[in-house]
Amino acid sequence: MALRADDLIDRRRLRRKLTFWRVAAFGIVALGVIALSAWFYGDDFGGSTVDHIAKVR
């Protein structure tokens, strides 16, 4: 059974939408992992934002 031109166009549109949602889901998961690690490690995550005390001789 040969596909009509409309069917091919619809498949291409669906594939494009699916690619968008895959990329969006990957971005959301990546942001979630970053947020979770920042919450889990707390102040150790920033590193340079921790106050330091220097000794003056």
Summary of the structure (lengths in Angstrom):
residues: 57
radius of gyration: 24.3
end to end distance: 87.3
largest distance: 87.3
contacts: 86
relative contact order: 0.07
helix: 72%
strand: 0%
